[in-house]
Amino acid sequence: PVEPKLIPFGRDAKEQADILQAIAEAVPKGEVIFDLTHGFRHLGMLGLVSAFMLERVSNLGINGLYYGALDMIQNEVTPVLRLDGLTAIQHWVGALDRFDQNGDYGVFADLLIKDGVPKDKAHCLKKAAFFERNFNLRDAAQQLHTFLKTLETGLPGAGRLFQPQLAKRLSWVRQGSLHQQQAHLAQVYLERRDFVRATVLAWEAIITSECERHSLNFDDYGEDGDRKQAEAQLRTRLQAKGISWKDAPQARIKGLRNSLAHGSPPLYPSLKQALKSQESLYKMLAADMKASLP
């Protein structure tokens, strides 16, 4: 069925939004193909933006964006260009934004599969995200190392444009030891203002490093296990330097971790003050992590 719609010229932000609204109302569900050829030149850009909007807002499938390139006529034949590559780039930009917000590697998996990466390799990112978000960094690293072999050979499709950015976001897995990986990710989550994960990983890095210092088993989480012994060794070492535990940056990190993870009031007055604003919390935690992380 043909359904003519009268749209404005798109001369300002309101008219441009009205055009997108008209398109959204005309296509309530299903899949669509866009012909961006006719009309003013700037309407092609609006058509492209409307495709992105419909995918996100109306959950529509976009099966193609076409443009008849009159200026490219050769031998009396006008080529029709398919612009789907632009949508793929937009999807990658959106995935990078989502990853930078929540750290979920899985947002890249479906894009990589569409570009031709084998499913088993792409799904390593989803598995890695699951393990990392449960603080199981060793299994997360194992999955990422499997995927990095694919990354080193070069990504196909639109993904090749974003390969350096993706490699940068996976760089923590190349850190040498577990405590270095934990410390690196703690800094990453701190910059995202994800203070719960930042404090959890920072404290784990501190204790893991102490375990390595004293040849203790950092996998021993028992009530009287090696990680508890490592904390006791840390307190003793600080005391030998004339630093009381309640004044130590490591103690503040542990206190913040307990408070944020359990939703309970912090024990130290300095922590209560820091929790009054995001910036004061960031400033204090950044300083304490710098002073105490290995």
C-alpha positions as CSV (number, residue, x, y, z in Angstrom):
1,P,0.0,0.0,0.0
2,V,1.1,3.5,-0.8
3,E,0.5,6.0,2.0
4,P,1.5,9.6,1.0
5,K,2.6,11.8,3.9
6,L,3.1,15.6,3.8
7,I,6.4,16.5,5.6
8,P,8.0,19.8,6.3
9,F,11.2,21.0,4.6
10,G,13.4,20.2,7.5
11,R,14.6,23.8,7.8
12,D,15.2,23.7,11.6
13,A,15.5,21.2,14.4
14,K,11.7,21.1,15.0
15,E,10.9,20.4,11.3
16,Q,13.6,17.7,11.2
17,A,12.1,16.1,14.3
18,D,8.7,16.3,12.7
19,I,9.9,14.3,9.7
20,L,11.3,11.6,11.9
21,Q,8.1,11.5,13.8
22,A,6.1,11.1,10.6
23,I,8.3,8.2,9.5
24,A,8.0,6.5,12.9
25,E,4.2,6.7,12.8
26,A,4.0,5.4,9.2
27,V,6.0,2.2,10.1
28,P,4.8,0.9,13.4
29,K,6.4,-2.6,13.1
30,G,8.2,-5.1,10.9
31,E,11.1,-4.5,8.6
32,V,11.7,-1.6,6.2
33,I,13.8,-0.7,3.2
34,F,14.7,3.0,2.7
35,D,15.1,4.7,-0.6
36,L,16.9,8.0,0.2
37,T,17.2,9.1,-3.4
38,H,14.6,11.8,-4.0
39,G,13.9,15.2,-2.4
40,F,16.3,17.8,-1.1
41,R,19.8,16.6,-0.6
42,H,19.6,17.0,3.1
43,L,16.6,14.7,3.3
44,G,19.0,11.8,2.6
45,M,20.8,12.5,5.9
46,L,17.4,12.7,7.7
47,G,16.4,9.4,6.2
48,L,19.6,7.8,7.4
49,V,19.1,9.2,10.9
50,S,15.5,8.0,10.9
51,A,16.7,4.4,10.1
52,F,18.9,4.5,13.2
53,M,16.0,5.9,15.3
54,L,13.5,3.3,14.1
55,E,15.9,0.5,15.0
56,R,16.3,1.8,18.5
57,V,12.9,3.2,19.3
58,S,10.5,1.0,17.3
59,N,12.7,-2.1,17.2
60,L,12.3,-2.3,13.4
61,G,14.6,-4.3,11.2
62,I,16.4,-2.1,8.5
63,N,16.9,-4.3,5.5
64,G,18.6,-1.7,3.3
65,L,19.3,1.9,2.6
66,Y,19.5,2.8,-1.1
67,Y,20.5,6.0,-2.9
68,G,20.3,6.5,-6.7
69,A,23.5,8.4,-7.6
70,L,22.6,10.5,-10.6
71,D,26.0,12.2,-10.6
72,M,27.7,8.8,-11.2
73,I,25.9,7.9,-14.5
74,Q,28.2,5.9,-16.8
75,N,27.1,4.6,-20.2
76,E,23.5,5.8,-19.5
77,V,23.3,3.7,-16.4
78,T,22.6,5.3,-13.0
79,P,24.1,3.2,-10.2
80,V,22.0,2.6,-7.0
81,L,24.3,2.6,-4.0
82,R,23.6,0.6,-0.9
83,L,24.5,2.5,2.2
84,D,24.2,-0.2,4.8
85,G,27.9,0.2,5.7
86,L,26.9,3.5,7.4
87,T,24.4,1.7,9.6
88,A,27.1,-0.8,10.6
89,I,29.4,2.0,11.6
90,Q,26.6,3.6,13.6
91,H,26.0,0.2,15.4
92,W,29.7,0.0,16.3
93,V,29.8,3.6,17.6
94,G,26.7,2.7,19.8
95,A,28.3,-0.5,21.0
96,L,31.4,1.3,22.1
97,D,29.3,3.9,23.9
98,R,27.4,1.1,25.7
99,F,30.6,-0.7,26.6
100,D,32.2,2.5,28.0
101,Q,29.1,2.9,30.2
102,N,28.8,-0.6,31.6
103,G,31.9,-2.6,30.6
104,D,29.9,-5.4,28.9
105,Y,32.0,-7.0,26.1
106,G,29.0,-8.9,24.9
107,V,27.7,-5.8,23.0
108,F,30.3,-6.5,20.3
109,A,29.5,-10.2,19.8
110,D,26.5,-9.9,17.3
111,L,28.3,-7.1,15.4
112,L,31.4,-9.3,15.0
113,I,29.2,-12.2,13.8
114,K,27.5,-10.0,11.2
115,D,31.0,-9.0,10.0
116,G,32.0,-12.6,9.5
117,V,33.8,-13.5,12.8
118,P,33.1,-17.2,13.8
119,K,30.3,-17.4,16.4
120,D,32.5,-19.4,18.9
121,K,35.1,-16.7,18.9
122,A,32.6,-13.8,19.1
123,H,30.7,-15.5,21.9
124,C,34.0,-15.5,24.0
125,L,33.3,-11.9,24.6
126,K,29.9,-12.7,26.1
127,K,31.4,-15.3,28.3
128,A,34.2,-13.0,29.3
129,A,31.7,-10.3,30.3
130,F,29.8,-12.8,32.5
131,F,33.0,-13.9,34.3
132,E,34.4,-10.4,34.7
133,R,31.2,-9.0,36.1
134,N,31.3,-11.8,38.7
135,F,34.9,-10.9,39.5
136,N,36.2,-14.1,38.1
137,L,39.1,-12.5,36.2
138,R,41.0,-15.6,35.4
139,D,38.2,-17.2,33.4
140,A,37.4,-13.9,31.8
141,A,41.0,-13.6,30.8
142,Q,41.0,-17.1,29.3
143,Q,38.0,-16.2,27.1
144,L,39.5,-12.9,26.0
145,H,42.9,-14.5,25.1
146,T,40.9,-16.9,22.8
147,F,39.2,-13.9,21.1
148,L,42.4,-11.8,20.9
149,K,43.8,-14.4,18.5
150,T,41.0,-13.3,16.1
151,L,41.7,-9.7,16.8
152,E,45.4,-10.1,16.0
153,T,44.6,-11.4,12.5
154,G,42.4,-8.4,11.7
155,L,38.7,-7.9,11.9
156,P,36.5,-8.0,8.8
157,G,33.8,-5.5,7.8
158,A,33.1,-2.3,9.8
159,G,34.8,-3.8,12.8
160,R,38.3,-3.1,11.3
161,L,37.7,0.6,11.8
162,F,37.2,0.1,15.5
163,Q,39.9,-2.6,16.0
164,P,42.4,-0.3,17.8
165,Q,39.6,0.9,20.2
166,L,38.5,-2.6,20.9
167,A,42.1,-3.8,21.6
168,K,42.5,-0.8,24.0
169,R,39.4,-1.8,25.9
170,L,40.7,-5.4,26.3
171,S,44.2,-4.4,27.2
172,W,43.8,-5.4,30.9
173,V,44.1,-9.0,30.0
174,R,47.7,-8.5,28.9
175,Q,48.7,-7.4,32.4
176,G,51.2,-9.9,33.8
177,S,49.7,-11.1,37.0
178,L,46.3,-11.4,38.6
179,H,46.8,-8.5,41.0
180,Q,47.9,-6.3,38.1
181,Q,44.8,-7.2,36.2
182,Q,42.6,-6.5,39.3
183,A,44.4,-3.1,39.8
184,H,44.0,-2.2,36.1
185,L,40.3,-2.9,36.1
186,A,39.8,-1.1,39.4
187,Q,41.1,2.0,37.7
188,V,38.9,1.5,34.7
189,Y,35.8,1.2,36.9
190,L,36.8,4.2,38.9
191,E,36.9,6.3,35.7
192,R,33.4,5.0,34.9
193,R,32.4,6.1,38.4
194,D,31.4,2.5,39.1
195,F,32.5,2.8,42.7
196,V,31.3,-0.6,43.9
197,R,33.3,-2.5,41.3
198,A,36.3,-0.2,41.7
199,T,36.5,-0.7,45.4
200,V,35.9,-4.5,45.2
201,L,38.7,-4.9,42.6
202,A,41.0,-2.5,44.4
203,W,40.8,-4.4,47.6
204,E,41.2,-7.7,45.9
205,A,44.3,-6.4,44.1
206,I,45.8,-5.3,47.4
207,I,45.2,-8.7,49.1
208,T,46.3,-10.7,46.0
209,S,49.5,-8.7,45.9
210,E,50.1,-9.4,49.6
211,C,49.5,-13.1,49.0
212,E,52.2,-13.0,46.2
213,R,54.6,-11.1,48.5
214,H,54.4,-13.8,51.2
215,S,53.9,-16.9,48.9
216,L,50.4,-17.4,50.1
217,N,47.5,-19.0,48.1
218,F,45.4,-16.2,46.8
219,D,42.6,-18.7,46.0
220,D,42.2,-19.5,49.7
221,Y,39.1,-17.5,50.7
222,G,38.4,-19.5,53.8
223,E,37.5,-17.8,57.1
224,D,41.1,-18.4,58.3
225,G,42.5,-18.9,54.9
226,D,45.6,-17.4,53.2
227,R,43.8,-14.2,52.1
228,K,43.0,-13.5,55.7
229,Q,46.6,-14.2,56.6
230,A,47.7,-11.8,53.9
231,E,45.5,-9.0,55.4
232,A,47.1,-9.6,58.8
233,Q,50.5,-9.4,57.2
234,L,49.6,-6.1,55.6
235,R,48.4,-4.7,58.9
236,T,51.7,-5.8,60.5
237,R,53.8,-4.3,57.7
238,L,52.0,-0.9,58.0
239,Q,52.3,-0.9,61.7
240,A,56.0,-1.5,61.4
241,K,56.1,1.7,59.3
242,G,54.3,3.6,62.0
243,I,50.9,3.7,60.1
244,S,47.9,2.7,62.1
245,W,45.3,0.7,60.3
246,K,42.5,3.2,60.7
247,D,44.6,5.8,59.0
248,A,45.8,3.6,56.1
249,P,44.4,4.1,52.5
250,Q,44.0,0.3,52.3
251,A,41.6,0.4,55.3
252,R,39.5,3.2,53.7
253,I,39.3,1.1,50.5
254,K,38.1,-1.9,52.4
255,G,35.7,0.2,54.4
256,L,34.3,1.7,51.2
257,R,34.0,-1.7,49.6
258,N,32.0,-3.0,52.6
259,S,29.8,0.0,52.8
260,L,29.0,0.2,49.1
261,A,28.6,-3.6,48.6
262,H,26.3,-4.0,51.6
263,G,24.5,-0.7,51.6
264,S,25.6,0.0,55.1
265,P,26.9,3.2,56.7
266,P,30.7,3.4,56.6
267,L,32.6,3.1,59.9
268,Y,35.0,6.0,59.4
269,P,33.9,9.7,59.5
270,S,36.1,10.5,56.5
271,L,34.2,7.9,54.4
272,K,30.9,9.4,55.5
273,Q,32.0,12.8,54.3
274,A,33.3,11.4,51.0
275,L,30.0,9.7,50.3
276,K,28.2,13.0,50.2
277,S,29.1,13.7,46.6
278,Q,30.4,11.8,43.6
279,E,33.4,14.1,43.1
280,S,34.5,13.9,46.7
281,L,34.2,10.1,46.6
282,Y,36.1,10.0,43.3
283,K,38.9,12.2,44.6
284,M,39.4,10.3,47.8
285,L,39.2,6.9,46.2
286,A,41.6,7.9,43.4
287,A,44.2,9.1,46.0
288,D,43.8,6.0,48.1
289,M,44.1,3.7,45.1
290,K,47.2,5.5,43.9
291,A,48.8,5.1,47.3
292,S,48.0,1.5,47.9
293,L,47.6,-0.4,44.7
294,P,50.6,-2.4,43.6
